[in-house]
């Protein structure tokens, strides 16, 4: 090896590096090292340089490097290899000498993996930012659509004797508004803010059920073929969204095959390893089920592939397509915990591969539960009261007027603070209907949690144009959350509210604490509560009742207490209950000193006094007045 010096030769034997040591360091260095003369001709290349340039050392030496080198410079360059392909490299250049002539020594480090990772991070951040933007747009747009669709529905109901032209105009306007709602739903799917309803599925069953539909959709010039793995594992995802994703991919494939071709849908079991996950963001390693949709179409360039999942990006002519199809697929797959990968070459076609983590349970048919249909709009039962919390004035006015048209008594509020004041003041409220996004520090979910503490029996329904992380848990609605998505119509609102008000939680009604030392009276009250769909917790003394309050107080929706208990008076139990459950409805039953007792509890809006002997109608009416839900309401 010739003598290499860095600006000055190191004298041998006087503290310098031995020539053999230099050779070892250069030859074994993981970075590529080359030496070029003043004309850019390569004088030396180590083995690592061969790997970087993709050329043998003999072909490198004596050839021009083709890279402008400046001493003391550090930069990043792209090195194109023979036969195609390139790598990204970081290059550092220092002055040196070669055969006592001026030369440049360059060290090159392959940074392709780092650059690819940085690009994936930039793309991921970009998609997240676009997702947040689209979710916000969809939220505002769905508020507008709620008002538009609701008033169109109202106009159609009120125009039963309208002319044909007017009825047609209303139908056209409704159809246009619903198409706009579909577009905003696709935006929410991309933003991963659309609540999913996952079930266990057999992927082969889904593909087979879709194949006939796809063949009819794509036309006779395109042959739809399926290649199904009979041992394909089960997955857990939203069947409606999966079918929509497959349809979007198929329609894109059709547009890429204007002269006809073949669409192949394949299922298979795959194991995604750590190496694949390292090269692809958001990948769940381990057993996955793959659904591949391949076409023989025109394919896409690398530049198009980089943008293909962005909302509104499309290569189709103006007026054809929204640019939301693939973005919807992307958002759905990501939200469900899966992974989406596109492979495409111009002139050779495109393959979309969707990976879903394997589910171990036995699936049920996704078509087992059909949509519920009603021949009429369900109305309110007598005395039912709803609190509407919505900061958008137009949406609030539409919702309140719709509910009143259905027969409900309605209170309204614009934020969580004023809503809480109404809940504490009005014991008659049976259901809270709140928007998720409210002004101030308390959103709809936080309001629902606060109300549940105050009134455990109060039903809550949240409405929103998008779910957001506050409502979603692993892509689906969090446990205990009841949702009505915007935009909603009067019919959808009526059905959802009726469903909640008529539902018995866990198959049983609320639990009432009955405290009386007379066994026969307790039996009569317990039997009446049972007929009204309520459960009874019995206690025969002050201390027994207090123990139940401490153990299950948060599960109670009300209490019926006799004033004359054998160990301590019942009014003292009221004070203990208020310390533990300040908003629990209480009926205090007494046969004496009623006026004195009434004065003592006059300020307690959630306490009513019933005189003994009482009839069961009076008792149940008192519970109903304080908002305890029974079968009669």
C-alpha positions as CSV (number, residue, x, y, z in Angstrom):
1,X,0.0,0.0,0.0
2,X,1.3,3.4,-0.9
3,X,2.0,6.0,1.7
4,X,-1.1,8.1,2.8
5,X,-0.6,11.1,4.9
6,X,-3.0,13.6,6.3
7,X,-1.5,17.0,5.6
8,X,1.8,15.8,7.1
9,X,3.6,12.4,7.1
10,X,3.9,10.6,10.4
11,X,7.5,9.7,11.0
12,X,8.0,6.0,11.5
13,X,9.5,4.9,14.8
14,X,8.9,8.3,16.6
15,X,5.4,7.8,17.9
16,X,3.7,7.5,14.5
17,X,1.4,4.7,13.2
18,X,3.0,1.7,11.6
19,X,2.3,1.2,7.9
20,X,0.7,-2.2,8.6
21,X,-1.6,-0.7,11.1
22,X,-2.8,1.9,8.5
23,X,-3.4,-0.8,6.0
24,X,-5.4,-2.9,8.5
25,X,-7.6,0.1,9.5
26,X,-8.3,1.2,5.9
27,X,-9.0,-2.3,4.6
28,X,-11.3,-3.3,7.5
29,X,-13.1,0.1,7.8
30,X,-16.9,-0.2,7.4
31,X,-16.9,3.1,5.7
32,X,-15.9,3.4,2.1
33,X,-12.5,5.1,1.6
34,X,-11.2,6.4,-1.7
35,X,-8.2,8.5,-2.7
36,X,-8.4,10.7,-5.8
37,X,-5.9,13.0,-7.5
38,X,-6.4,16.6,-8.5
39,X,-8.1,15.4,-11.8
40,X,-10.6,13.3,-9.9
41,X,-9.1,10.0,-10.9
42,X,-9.4,7.2,-8.3
43,X,-6.0,6.2,-7.0
44,X,-7.2,3.9,-4.2
45,X,-10.5,2.2,-3.0
46,X,-11.0,-0.1,0.0
47,X,-13.4,-3.1,0.0
48,X,-16.2,-1.1,1.6
49,X,-16.0,1.4,-1.3
50,X,-16.6,-1.4,-3.7
51,X,-19.9,-2.2,-1.9
52,X,-21.0,1.4,-2.0
53,X,-20.3,2.0,-5.6
54,X,-21.3,-1.5,-6.7
55,X,-18.1,-1.9,-8.7
56,X,-15.0,-4.0,-8.2
57,X,-11.8,-2.2,-7.0
58,X,-10.1,-2.8,-10.3
59,X,-12.8,-0.9,-12.3
60,X,-12.8,1.9,-9.8
61,X,-9.1,2.5,-9.7
62,X,-7.9,4.6,-12.7
63,X,-11.4,5.9,-13.5
64,X,-12.8,9.3,-12.8
65,X,-15.0,9.4,-9.7
66,X,-17.6,11.7,-11.2
67,X,-18.2,13.4,-7.8
68,X,-16.9,16.9,-7.1
69,X,-14.8,16.7,-4.0
70,X,-13.6,19.7,-1.9
71,X,-11.2,19.3,0.9
72,X,-12.7,19.9,4.4
73,X,-16.2,19.4,3.0
74,X,-18.9,17.1,4.5
75,X,-22.1,16.6,2.4
76,X,-24.7,14.0,1.4
77,X,-24.8,12.6,-2.2
78,X,-26.7,10.0,-4.2
79,X,-24.5,7.4,-5.8
80,X,-25.9,5.7,-8.8
81,X,-24.8,2.1,-9.3
82,X,-24.2,0.2,-12.6
83,X,-27.4,-1.5,-13.8
84,X,-29.7,0.9,-11.9
85,X,-30.4,1.7,-8.3
86,X,-28.8,4.2,-6.0
87,X,-27.9,4.7,-2.4
88,X,-27.6,7.8,-0.2
89,X,-24.2,8.4,1.2
90,X,-22.6,10.9,3.6
91,X,-19.1,11.9,2.3
92,X,-16.3,13.6,4.3
93,X,-13.2,14.9,2.4
94,X,-9.8,15.8,3.7
95,X,-6.6,16.8,2.0
96,X,-3.8,14.3,1.9
97,X,-0.9,13.2,-0.3
98,X,-0.4,10.2,-2.6
99,X,3.1,9.3,-3.8
100,X,4.1,12.8,-2.4
101,X,1.6,14.5,-4.7
102,X,-1.5,16.4,-3.5
103,X,-4.6,14.3,-3.3
104,X,-8.0,14.0,-1.6
105,X,-9.2,11.3,0.8
106,X,-12.9,10.7,1.0
107,X,-14.8,8.5,3.5
108,X,-18.3,7.5,2.4
109,X,-21.0,6.1,4.7
110,X,-24.2,4.4,3.4
111,X,-27.0,6.4,5.0
112,X,-29.8,4.9,2.9
113,X,-31.6,3.3,5.9
114,X,-31.4,6.5,7.9
115,X,-32.8,8.6,5.0
116,X,-35.6,6.1,4.4
117,X,-36.5,6.2,8.1
118,X,-36.5,10.0,8.1
119,X,-38.7,10.0,5.0
120,X,-41.2,7.7,6.7
121,X,-41.3,9.9,9.8
122,X,-41.8,13.0,7.6
123,X,-44.6,11.2,5.7
124,X,-46.2,9.9,8.9
125,X,-46.1,13.4,10.5
126,X,-47.6,14.9,7.3
127,X,-50.4,12.3,7.2
128,X,-51.2,13.0,10.9
129,X,-51.3,16.7,10.3
130,X,-53.6,16.3,7.3
131,X,-55.7,13.9,9.4
132,X,-56.2,16.5,12.1
133,X,-57.1,19.1,9.6
134,X,-59.6,16.9,7.8
135,X,-61.2,15.8,11.1
136,X,-61.8,19.4,12.0
137,X,-63.3,20.2,8.6
138,X,-65.5,17.2,8.8
139,X,-66.7,18.2,12.2
140,X,-67.8,21.6,11.1
141,X,-69.3,20.3,7.9
142,X,-71.3,17.6,9.6
143,X,-72.8,20.2,12.0
144,X,-74.1,22.1,8.9
145,X,-75.3,18.9,7.3
146,X,-77.2,18.0,10.5
147,X,-79.2,21.2,10.1
148,X,-79.6,20.8,6.4
149,X,-80.8,17.2,6.4
150,X,-83.0,17.7,9.5
151,X,-84.8,20.6,8.0
152,X,-85.2,18.9,4.7
153,X,-86.7,15.9,6.4
154,X,-89.0,18.3,8.3
155,X,-90.0,20.0,5.1
156,X,-90.9,16.7,3.5
157,X,-93.1,15.7,6.4
158,X,-94.9,19.0,6.3
159,X,-95.3,18.9,2.5
160,X,-97.4,15.7,2.3
161,X,-99.7,17.4,-0.2
162,X,-96.9,19.3,-2.0
163,X,-96.8,19.4,-5.8
164,X,-94.7,16.8,-7.6
165,X,-92.2,19.4,-8.5
166,X,-91.7,20.5,-4.9
167,X,-91.4,16.9,-3.7
168,X,-88.8,16.2,-6.4
169,X,-86.8,19.3,-5.4
170,X,-86.8,18.2,-1.7
171,X,-85.8,14.7,-2.8
172,X,-82.9,16.0,-4.9
173,X,-81.7,18.3,-2.1
174,X,-81.8,15.4,0.4
175,X,-79.9,13.2,-2.0
176,X,-77.2,15.8,-2.5
177,X,-76.9,16.4,1.3
178,X,-76.5,12.7,1.9
179,X,-73.7,12.5,-0.7
180,X,-72.0,15.3,1.1
181,X,-72.4,13.3,4.4
182,X,-70.7,10.3,2.7
183,X,-67.8,12.4,1.7
184,X,-67.3,13.7,5.2
185,X,-67.6,10.2,6.5
186,X,-64.7,9.3,4.2
187,X,-62.7,12.2,5.6
188,X,-63.3,10.9,9.1
189,X,-62.2,7.4,8.0
190,X,-58.9,8.8,6.8
191,X,-58.4,10.8,10.0
192,X,-59.1,7.6,12.0
193,X,-61.9,9.3,13.8
194,X,-64.8,7.2,12.6
195,X,-66.0,4.8,15.3
196,X,-65.7,1.2,14.3
197,X,-67.9,-1.7,15.2
198,X,-65.5,-4.7,15.1
199,X,-66.7,-8.3,15.0
200,X,-64.9,-11.6,14.5
201,X,-64.9,-12.4,10.8
202,X,-63.9,-15.2,8.4
203,X,-62.1,-13.3,5.6
204,X,-62.8,-15.9,3.0
205,X,-66.6,-15.5,3.7
206,X,-66.3,-11.7,3.2
207,X,-64.3,-12.1,0.0
208,X,-66.8,-14.6,-1.5
209,X,-69.8,-12.5,-0.5
210,X,-68.2,-9.5,-2.3
211,X,-67.0,-11.2,-5.5
212,X,-70.4,-11.2,-7.3
213,X,-70.9,-7.6,-6.4
214,X,-67.4,-6.6,-7.6
215,X,-68.0,-8.5,-10.9
216,X,-71.2,-6.6,-11.5
217,X,-69.5,-3.3,-10.5
218,X,-66.4,-3.7,-12.7
219,X,-68.2,-4.9,-15.8
220,X,-67.7,-7.7,-18.3
221,X,-64.4,-6.5,-19.6
222,X,-62.7,-7.3,-16.2
223,X,-62.5,-10.8,-14.9
224,X,-62.7,-11.1,-11.1
225,X,-60.8,-14.1,-9.7
226,X,-60.3,-15.2,-6.1
227,X,-57.4,-17.2,-4.6
228,X,-58.4,-18.1,-1.1
229,X,-56.3,-19.9,1.6
230,X,-58.7,-22.5,3.1
231,X,-56.8,-22.2,6.3
232,X,-57.0,-18.4,6.6
233,X,-57.2,-17.2,10.2
234,X,-60.0,-15.1,11.6
235,X,-59.7,-11.4,12.0
236,X,-61.5,-8.8,14.1
237,X,-62.7,-5.7,12.3
238,X,-65.7,-3.7,11.1
239,X,-67.3,-5.8,8.2
240,X,-69.0,-2.7,6.6
241,X,-65.7,-0.8,6.5
242,X,-63.8,-3.8,5.2
243,X,-66.3,-4.3,2.4
244,X,-66.1,-0.5,1.6
245,X,-62.3,-0.8,1.5
246,X,-62.4,-3.7,-0.9
247,X,-64.9,-1.9,-3.1
248,X,-62.7,1.2,-3.2
249,X,-59.6,-0.8,-4.2
250,X,-61.6,-2.6,-6.9
251,X,-63.0,0.7,-8.4
252,X,-59.5,2.1,-8.5
253,X,-58.4,-1.1,-10.3
254,X,-61.2,-0.7,-12.8
255,X,-60.2,2.8,-13.6
256,X,-56.6,1.6,-14.2
257,X,-57.8,-1.0,-16.7
258,X,-59.8,1.0,-19.3
259,X,-59.4,-1.7,-21.8
260,X,-60.2,-4.5,-19.4
261,X,-58.0,-7.0,-17.5
262,X,-58.1,-9.1,-14.4
263,X,-58.7,-8.4,-10.8
264,X,-57.4,-11.0,-8.3
265,X,-58.3,-11.1,-4.6
266,X,-56.1,-13.3,-2.5
267,X,-56.2,-14.3,1.2
268,X,-53.3,-15.9,3.0
269,X,-51.7,-16.3,6.5
270,X,-48.4,-14.5,7.0
271,X,-45.9,-13.9,9.7
272,X,-44.7,-10.3,9.8
273,X,-41.2,-10.2,11.3
274,X,-39.3,-7.5,13.1
275,X,-37.2,-6.7,10.1
276,X,-40.3,-5.9,8.1
277,X,-41.7,-3.8,10.9
278,X,-38.5,-1.9,11.1
279,X,-38.8,-0.9,7.5
280,X,-42.5,-0.1,7.7
281,X,-44.3,2.1,10.2
282,X,-47.2,0.9,12.4
283,X,-46.8,-2.8,11.7
284,X,-48.0,-5.4,14.2
285,X,-45.4,-8.2,14.1
286,X,-46.5,-11.9,14.4
287,X,-49.4,-13.8,12.8
288,X,-51.4,-11.7,10.4
289,X,-54.0,-12.3,7.7
290,X,-53.3,-10.7,4.3
291,X,-56.0,-9.7,1.8
292,X,-54.3,-8.7,-1.5
293,X,-56.1,-7.0,-4.3
294,X,-54.1,-7.0,-7.6
295,X,-54.9,-5.6,-11.1
296,X,-53.2,-5.8,-14.5
297,X,-53.7,-2.0,-15.1
298,X,-51.5,0.9,-16.0
299,X,-49.7,1.0,-12.6
300,X,-48.3,4.0,-10.8
301,X,-45.0,5.8,-10.7
302,X,-43.0,6.2,-7.5
303,X,-44.0,9.9,-7.3
304,X,-47.7,9.0,-7.4
305,X,-47.2,6.2,-4.9
306,X,-45.9,8.7,-2.4
307,X,-49.1,10.8,-2.5
308,X,-51.7,8.2,-3.2
309,X,-53.1,8.0,0.4
310,X,-53.5,11.8,0.7
311,X,-57.1,13.1,0.8
312,X,-58.3,14.6,-2.5
313,X,-55.2,13.5,-4.4
314,X,-56.3,11.8,-7.6
315,X,-54.9,11.1,-11.1
316,X,-58.4,11.0,-12.6
317,X,-59.7,13.8,-14.8
318,X,-61.7,16.6,-13.3
319,X,-65.2,15.6,-12.3
320,X,-64.3,11.9,-11.9
321,X,-63.6,10.8,-8.4
322,X,-63.1,12.6,-5.1
323,X,-59.6,11.5,-4.2
324,X,-60.9,10.1,-1.0
325,X,-61.2,6.4,-1.8
326,X,-57.7,5.2,-1.0
327,X,-57.4,7.7,1.9
328,X,-60.5,6.1,3.4
329,X,-58.9,2.6,3.0
330,X,-55.7,3.9,4.6
331,X,-57.5,5.4,7.6
332,X,-59.7,2.4,8.2
333,X,-56.8,-0.1,8.1
334,X,-54.6,2.0,10.4
335,X,-57.5,2.5,12.9
336,X,-58.2,-1.2,13.0
337,X,-54.6,-2.0,13.9
338,X,-53.7,-3.3,10.5
339,X,-51.1,-2.4,7.8
340,X,-51.5,-1.3,4.2
341,X,-48.8,-1.6,1.5
342,X,-49.1,-0.7,-2.2
343,X,-46.8,-2.2,-4.8
344,X,-47.0,-0.8,-8.4
345,X,-45.0,-0.5,-11.6
346,X,-46.0,1.5,-14.6
347,X,-47.4,-0.8,-17.2
348,X,-47.4,-3.8,-14.9
349,X,-50.3,-3.1,-12.6
350,X,-50.8,-2.6,-8.9
351,X,-51.2,-4.8,-5.8
352,X,-52.7,-3.5,-2.5
353,X,-51.9,-5.7,0.5
354,X,-53.9,-5.3,3.7
355,X,-52.6,-7.0,6.8
356,X,-54.9,-7.6,9.9
357,X,-53.6,-9.2,13.1
358,X,-54.9,-12.7,13.7
359,X,-57.9,-13.1,16.0
360,X,-58.2,-16.4,17.9
361,X,-61.9,-16.5,18.5
362,X,-64.6,-18.1,16.4
363,X,-66.3,-15.6,14.1
364,X,-70.0,-15.1,13.5
365,X,-71.5,-14.1,10.2
366,X,-71.3,-10.4,9.6
367,X,-74.8,-10.5,8.1
368,X,-76.4,-12.2,11.1
369,X,-77.8,-8.9,12.5
370,X,-79.7,-7.0,9.9
371,X,-80.5,-3.3,10.1
372,X,-83.4,-2.5,12.3
373,X,-86.3,-0.9,10.5
374,X,-89.3,1.0,11.9
375,X,-92.5,1.8,10.0
376,X,-93.0,5.0,12.1
377,X,-91.0,7.5,14.1
378,X,-91.1,6.5,17.8
379,X,-92.6,9.2,20.0
380,X,-92.0,10.2,23.7
381,X,-93.8,8.6,26.5
382,X,-95.7,11.0,28.8
383,X,-93.5,13.1,31.1
384,X,-90.1,12.1,29.5
385,X,-87.6,14.9,29.9
386,X,-84.3,15.4,27.9
387,X,-81.5,17.8,28.4
388,X,-79.8,19.0,25.2
389,X,-76.2,20.4,25.4
390,X,-74.9,21.9,22.2
391,X,-72.9,25.0,21.5
392,X,-73.8,25.4,17.8
393,X,-77.0,27.5,17.9
394,X,-78.4,26.1,14.6
395,X,-77.8,22.5,15.6
396,X,-79.2,23.1,19.1
397,X,-82.3,24.8,17.7
398,X,-83.0,22.0,15.3
399,X,-82.4,19.3,17.9
400,X,-84.6,20.9,20.5
401,X,-87.5,21.6,18.1
402,X,-87.3,18.0,16.8
403,X,-87.4,16.5,20.3
404,X,-90.4,18.7,21.2
405,X,-92.1,17.7,18.0
406,X,-91.6,14.1,19.2
407,X,-93.3,14.9,22.5
408,X,-90.4,15.3,24.9
409,X,-90.0,18.0,27.5
410,X,-86.7,19.6,26.7
411,X,-84.1,21.7,28.6
412,X,-81.2,23.2,26.7
413,X,-77.6,24.3,27.6
414,X,-74.6,25.6,25.6
415,X,-71.8,24.2,27.8
416,X,-71.0,21.7,30.5
417,X,-71.2,24.1,33.4
418,X,-74.7,25.3,32.7
419,X,-75.8,21.7,31.9
420,X,-74.6,20.6,35.4
421,X,-76.6,23.4,37.0
422,X,-79.7,22.1,35.2
423,X,-79.1,18.5,36.2
424,X,-78.8,19.5,39.8
425,X,-81.9,21.6,39.7
426,X,-84.2,19.5,37.6
427,X,-84.7,16.0,39.0
428,X,-87.1,15.1,36.2
429,X,-84.5,14.7,33.5
430,X,-84.3,11.2,32.0
431,X,-81.7,11.5,29.4
432,X,-78.7,13.8,28.7
433,X,-78.1,14.4,24.9
434,X,-74.8,16.2,24.6
435,X,-72.3,17.2,21.8
436,X,-68.8,15.9,22.4
437,X,-67.1,19.2,21.6
438,X,-68.2,21.8,24.1
439,X,-66.7,25.2,24.9
440,X,-64.7,25.5,28.2
441,X,-62.7,22.9,30.0
442,X,-65.5,20.2,30.1
443,X,-66.2,18.3,26.9
444,X,-69.2,16.0,26.4
445,X,-67.5,12.9,27.7
446,X,-66.4,14.7,30.9
447,X,-69.9,16.1,31.4
448,X,-71.4,12.6,31.1
449,X,-68.9,11.3,33.7
450,X,-69.9,14.2,36.1
451,X,-73.6,13.6,35.5
452,X,-73.2,9.9,36.2
453,X,-71.9,10.7,39.7
454,X,-74.8,13.1,40.4
455,X,-77.5,11.0,38.8
456,X,-76.5,7.3,38.3
457,X,-79.8,6.4,36.7
458,X,-79.6,9.2,34.0
459,X,-79.1,7.9,30.5
460,X,-76.5,9.7,28.3
461,X,-76.2,9.9,24.6
462,X,-73.2,11.7,23.0
463,X,-73.3,13.1,19.5
464,X,-70.3,14.2,17.4
465,X,-69.2,14.6,13.8
466,X,-66.0,12.6,14.8
467,X,-65.2,10.4,17.7
468,X,-61.6,11.5,18.5
469,X,-59.4,9.8,21.0
470,X,-61.6,10.8,23.9
471,X,-64.3,8.4,22.8
472,X,-62.2,5.8,21.0
473,X,-60.3,2.8,22.5
474,X,-58.3,0.9,20.0
475,X,-60.4,2.2,17.1
476,X,-63.7,1.4,18.6
477,X,-66.1,3.1,21.0
478,X,-64.9,3.0,24.6
479,X,-67.1,0.9,27.0
480,X,-70.1,2.7,28.3
481,X,-70.2,5.3,25.5
482,X,-73.5,5.7,23.6
483,X,-73.0,7.6,20.3
484,X,-75.2,9.2,17.6
485,X,-73.0,10.4,14.7
486,X,-73.6,13.7,13.0
487,X,-75.3,14.4,10.7
488,X,-78.4,12.9,12.1
489,X,-82.1,13.1,11.0
490,X,-85.1,13.3,13.2
491,X,-85.9,9.6,12.6
492,X,-82.4,8.6,13.6
493,X,-82.5,10.8,16.7
494,X,-85.9,9.5,17.7
495,X,-84.9,5.8,17.3
496,X,-81.6,6.2,19.2
497,X,-83.2,8.0,22.1
498,X,-86.1,5.6,22.3
499,X,-83.7,2.7,22.3
500,X,-81.8,4.1,25.3
501,X,-84.8,5.1,27.3
502,X,-86.4,1.7,26.8
503,X,-83.2,-0.3,27.5
504,X,-82.8,-2.0,30.9
505,X,-79.1,-1.8,31.9
506,X,-77.6,-5.3,32.0
507,X,-81.2,-6.7,31.7
508,X,-82.3,-5.2,35.0
509,X,-83.6,-1.8,36.2
510,X,-82.0,0.5,38.7
511,X,-81.5,-0.5,42.3
512,X,-83.5,1.0,45.1
513,X,-82.6,0.8,48.8
514,X,-85.7,-0.1,50.9
515,X,-85.2,0.6,54.6
516,X,-88.1,-0.4,56.9
517,X,-88.2,-2.7,60.0
518,X,-91.7,-3.9,59.1
519,X,-91.2,-7.0,56.9
520,X,-94.7,-6.9,55.4
521,X,-94.2,-3.3,54.3
522,X,-90.8,-4.2,52.8
523,X,-92.4,-7.1,50.9
524,X,-95.1,-4.9,49.4
525,X,-92.6,-2.2,48.3
526,X,-90.1,-4.8,46.9
527,X,-92.9,-6.5,44.9
528,X,-94.1,-3.1,43.5
529,X,-90.6,-2.1,42.5
530,X,-90.1,-5.4,40.7
531,X,-93.2,-4.9,38.6
532,X,-91.9,-1.5,37.6
533,X,-88.6,-3.0,36.5
534,X,-86.5,-1.9,39.5
535,X,-84.4,-4.0,41.8
536,X,-84.6,-3.7,45.6
537,X,-81.9,-3.8,48.2
538,X,-83.5,-4.4,51.6
539,X,-82.5,-3.3,55.1
540,X,-84.4,-3.6,58.4
541,X,-82.4,-1.1,60.5
542,X,-80.3,2.1,60.4
543,X,-77.0,0.3,60.7
544,X,-77.8,-2.4,58.1
545,X,-78.8,0.4,55.7
546,X,-75.7,2.4,56.3
547,X,-73.5,-0.7,55.6
548,X,-75.3,-1.1,52.2
549,X,-74.9,2.5,51.4
550,X,-71.1,2.3,52.0
551,X,-70.8,-0.9,49.9
552,X,-73.1,-0.3,47.0
553,X,-74.1,3.3,47.2
554,X,-72.7,4.2,43.8
555,X,-74.9,1.5,42.2
556,X,-78.2,2.9,43.7
557,X,-80.6,5.1,41.8
558,X,-82.8,5.9,44.8
559,X,-83.7,5.1,48.4
560,X,-87.0,4.6,50.3
561,X,-86.5,5.1,54.1
562,X,-88.9,4.8,57.0
563,X,-88.5,7.5,59.6
564,X,-89.1,5.3,62.6
565,X,-86.3,2.7,62.6
566,X,-85.5,0.5,65.7
567,X,-81.9,1.6,66.3
568,X,-81.7,5.2,65.1
569,X,-84.2,7.5,63.3
570,X,-84.3,7.4,59.5
571,X,-83.7,11.1,59.1
572,X,-80.3,10.6,60.5
573,X,-79.7,8.1,57.8
574,X,-80.5,10.8,55.2
575,X,-77.6,12.9,56.5
576,X,-75.2,9.9,56.2
577,X,-76.4,9.2,52.7
578,X,-76.0,12.8,51.7
579,X,-72.4,12.7,52.9
580,X,-71.7,9.7,50.7
581,X,-74.2,10.1,47.8
582,X,-75.2,13.8,47.7
583,X,-77.4,13.4,44.6
584,X,-79.3,10.2,45.4
585,X,-83.1,10.6,45.2
586,X,-84.7,9.7,48.6
587,X,-88.2,9.1,49.7
588,X,-88.7,9.5,53.5
589,X,-91.8,7.7,54.7
590,X,-93.3,8.9,58.1
591,X,-96.6,8.6,60.0
592,X,-95.9,11.5,62.5
593,X,-94.4,14.9,62.8
594,X,-94.6,15.4,59.1
595,X,-94.6,19.3,59.1
596,X,-91.5,19.4,61.2
597,X,-89.7,17.0,59.0
598,X,-90.8,18.8,55.8
599,X,-89.3,22.0,57.2
600,X,-86.0,20.3,58.0
601,X,-85.7,19.0,54.4
602,X,-87.3,21.8,52.5
603,X,-84.0,22.7,50.8
604,X,-83.3,19.2,49.5
605,X,-84.7,19.0,46.0
606,X,-83.9,15.3,45.7
607,X,-85.9,14.3,48.8
608,X,-89.7,13.8,49.0
609,X,-91.7,13.0,52.1
610,X,-94.6,10.4,51.8
611,X,-97.1,10.1,54.6
612,X,-97.9,6.7,56.0
613,X,-100.1,4.8,55.2
614,X,-99.2,5.3,51.6
615,X,-100.4,3.6,48.4
616,X,-98.0,2.2,45.8
617,X,-99.1,4.7,43.1
618,X,-98.1,7.6,45.4
619,X,-94.7,6.0,46.1
620,X,-93.9,5.3,42.4
621,X,-95.1,8.8,41.4
622,X,-92.6,10.3,43.9
623,X,-89.8,8.3,42.5
624,X,-90.7,9.3,38.9
625,X,-90.9,12.9,39.8
626,X,-87.3,12.8,41.0
627,X,-86.1,11.2,37.8
628,X,-86.0,7.5,38.7
629,X,-86.8,5.6,35.6
630,X,-89.6,3.0,35.9
631,X,-91.5,1.0,33.3
632,X,-94.4,3.5,33.4
633,X,-92.1,6.1,31.8
